[in-house]
């Protein structure tokens, strides 16, 4: 193994060990039966704003809770999230990194063509020392941003949905995905089209 790859993998392993809290078993709302969770999430989505369609809230809640169960099978989840990440990165498992969960659940929700809800994406821990970067999908009333949204995070408990208001999520300081992507491009010296910025 090349020294730089070994060092990168060793640092990633250290970071994973330091984020053990992310792999703890679900407790509280995360451990509720699906029917109870769907009902509570439905109420929370409907309460985002008075013009949210209750039927859309029910549909979004049901998909957000049930679809990750299907993804668990597709991703071959057998371990806590960070251990599963290591297997995906080693090529042992096909998918299951946080951004896979966010992308796949987000795409499934977007297929519903909600008229009163927006499906948003966010990233936490970009450039945060000793924490791995984390991606999630969110639901908000149409036109609102991530800070008035609900986090829908199936990665955190390996397919059992965590949900809650963005600003009340004590584990992750969320930022809009496009804002983080723009910062990454700047850090790499790229413009908005992914091309190198050349100073004359």
C-alpha positions in Angstrom: 0.0 0.0 0.0 1.3 3.4 -0.9 2.4 5.5 2.2 -0.1 8.3 1.5 -3.0 6.0 1.1 -2.0 4.2 4.3 -1.8 7.5 6.1 -5.1 8.7 4.8 -6.8 5.4 5.8 -5.2 5.5 9.2 -6.4 9.1 9.8 -9.9 8.2 8.7 -9.9 5.3 11.1 -8.8 7.6 13.9 -11.5 10.0 13.0 -14.1 7.2 13.0 -13.0 6.1 16.4 -13.4 9.6 17.8 -17.0 9.8 16.4 -18.3 6.7 18.2 -21.3 8.6 19.4 -22.7 8.4 15.8 -22.9 4.6 16.0 -24.8 4.3 19.3 -28.0 2.4 19.2 -31.2 4.3 18.6 -33.0 5.6 21.7 -35.9 8.0 22.2 -37.8 8.9 19.1 -35.4 6.9 16.9 -36.4 3.6 18.6 -40.2 4.1 18.2 -42.2 1.7 16.1 -42.6 2.8 12.5 -46.3 3.6 12.7 -45.7 5.9 15.7 -42.8 7.6 14.0 -44.7 8.1 10.8 -47.6 9.7 12.7 -45.3 12.0 14.7 -43.2 12.9 11.6 -46.4 13.7 9.7 -47.5 16.1 12.4 -44.1 17.7 12.4 -44.0 18.2 8.6 -47.5 19.6 8.6 -46.5 22.0 11.3 -43.6 23.4 9.3 -46.1 26.0 7.9 -49.8 26.4 7.8 -50.0 25.9 4.0 -48.3 22.5 4.0 -50.7 20.0 2.5 -51.5 17.3 5.2 -51.7 14.6 2.6 -48.2 15.6 1.3 -47.0 15.6 4.9 -48.3 12.0 5.4 -46.7 10.8 2.2 -43.3 12.4 2.9 -43.3 10.9 6.4 -44.2 7.4 5.3 -41.5 7.4 2.6 -38.9 8.9 4.9 -39.5 6.2 7.5 -40.2 3.2 5.2 -37.9 3.7 2.2 -34.6 3.5 4.3 -35.8 -0.1 5.3 -35.5 -1.0 1.7 -32.2 0.7 1.3 -30.9 -1.3 4.3 -31.4 -4.5 2.3 -29.9 -3.0 -0.9 -26.9 -1.7 1.0 -26.5 -5.0 2.9 -26.4 -3.3 6.3 -25.2 -5.6 9.0 -23.0 -3.3 11.1 -23.1 0.1 12.8 -22.7 3.0 10.3 -19.0 3.7 10.7 -18.1 0.1 10.4 -20.3 -0.2 7.4 -18.6 2.8 5.9 -15.2 1.1 6.3 -16.6 -1.9 4.4 -18.0 0.3 1.6 -14.6 2.1 1.3 -12.8 -1.2 1.2 -15.1 -2.5 -1.6 -16.7 -5.2 0.6 -20.2 -3.6 0.6 -21.8 -1.8 -2.4 -23.3 1.4 -0.9 -24.3 2.9 2.5 -22.1 6.0 3.0 -24.1 8.9 4.3 -24.3 10.6 1.0 -25.7 7.4 -0.6 -28.5 7.5 2.0 -29.1 11.2 1.4 -29.0 10.9 -2.4 -31.2 7.9 -2.6 -33.8 9.0 0.0 -33.8 12.5 -1.5 -34.4 11.1 -5.0 -37.2 9.0 -3.8 -38.9 11.9 -2.1 -38.4 14.2 -5.1 -40.3 11.7 -7.3 -43.4 12.7 -5.4 -43.4 16.2 -6.9 -44.6 17.8 -3.8 -46.3 21.2 -4.3 -46.1 22.5 -0.7 -42.8 20.9 0.4 -39.2 21.2 -0.7 -36.6 18.4 -0.5 -33.2 19.9 0.5 -29.7 18.6 1.1 -27.2 19.6 3.7 -23.6 18.8 4.8 -22.0 19.0 8.3 -18.4 18.9 9.4 -16.7 20.0 6.3 -13.2 21.0 7.6 -14.2 20.1 11.2 -11.2 18.5 12.9 -11.7 14.9 14.2 -15.2 14.6 12.7 -16.0 13.0 9.4 -18.1 14.9 6.9 -21.8 14.0 6.9 -24.6 14.5 4.4 -28.3 14.3 4.9 -31.6 15.1 3.2 -34.2 17.5 4.7 -37.8 18.5 4.2 -39.0 22.1 4.4 -42.1 24.0 3.6 -42.0 25.3 0.0 -39.4 28.1 -0.4 -37.8 27.7 3.1 -34.2 27.0 3.7 -32.5 24.2 5.7 -32.6 26.2 8.9 -36.4 26.0 9.0 -36.4 22.3 7.9 -36.5 18.9 9.4 -33.4 16.7 9.2 -34.2 13.2 7.7 -31.1 11.2 8.5 -31.3 7.4 7.9 -27.5 6.9 8.0 -27.1 7.8 11.7 -28.8 4.7 13.0 -28.2 2.4 10.0 -31.6 2.7 8.3 -33.7 3.6 11.3 -34.7 7.2 10.6 -33.5 10.0 12.8 -35.6 13.2 12.3 -35.8 16.6 14.0 -35.5 20.3 13.4 -32.2 21.4 11.9 -31.3 23.8 14.6 -32.0 21.3 17.4 -29.7 18.6 16.0 -26.9 18.7 18.6 -24.7 16.2 16.7 -24.3 18.1 13.4 -23.9 21.8 12.5 -25.7 21.6 9.1 -25.0 23.9 6.2 -26.6 24.0 2.7 -25.0 21.4 0.4 -24.5 24.0 -2.4 -22.7 26.4 0.0 -20.3 23.6 1.0 -19.8 22.5 -2.6 -18.9 26.1 -3.5 -16.5 26.3 -0.7 -14.8 23.1 -1.7 -14.4 24.4 -5.3 -12.8 27.6 -4.0 -10.5 25.5 -1.8 -9.5 23.5 -4.9 -9.0 26.6 -7.0 -12.0 25.8 -9.2 -14.8 28.1 -10.5 -18.6 27.3 -10.4 -18.1 25.1 -13.5 -15.4 23.0 -11.9 -12.7 24.6 -14.1 -9.4 25.9 -12.7 -9.3 29.6 -11.9 -6.5 31.2 -13.7 -5.1 34.6 -12.6 -3.5 36.6 -15.4 
